[in-house]
Amino acid sequence: MTSQANSKALKAQKLNQSSQCLQRFDNALGIIGSFLTKRPKINIKKQENRPIFG
């Protein structure tokens, strides 16, 4: 590999890593957001279902 091709490969690798980090961050935000929006609904459902199963 020439040094030019090597640096290009390194840059591509870094870009790939940063995009993966962003995706993970997006996923984390999505999970947190879904928890915030879904948690009350889940709690209500659990309270409704308890007498039936219990």
CORQUI-V254244 format. One record per pair of residues at least 4 apart in sequence whose ideal C-beta (glycine too) atoms are under 8 Angstrom apart, sorted by sequence separation. I is the first residue (numbers start at 1). J is the second residue. D is the distance in whole Angstrom. If there is no record, write none. Layout:
BEGIN
I|J|D + I|J|D
END
This chain:
BEGIN
1|5|5 + 2|6|7 + 3|7|6 + 4|8|7 + 5|9|6 + 6|10|6 + 7|11|6 + 8|12|6 + 9|13|6 + 10|14|6 + 11|15|6 + 12|16|6 + 13|17|6 + 14|18|6 + 15|19|6 + 16|20|6 + 17|21|6 + 18|22|6 + 19|23|6 + 20|24|6 + 21|25|6 + 22|26|6 + 23|27|6 + 24|28|6 + 25|29|6 + 26|30|6 + 27|31|6 + 28|32|6 + 29|33|6 + 30|34|6 + 31|35|6 + 32|36|6 + 33|37|6 + 34|38|5 + 35|39|6 + 37|41|8 + 38|42|6 + 39|43|6 + 40|44|6 + 41|45|6 + 42|46|6 + 43|47|6 + 44|48|6 + 45|49|6 + 46|50|6 + 48|52|8 + 49|53|6 + 50|54|5 + 1|6|5 + 1|9|7
END
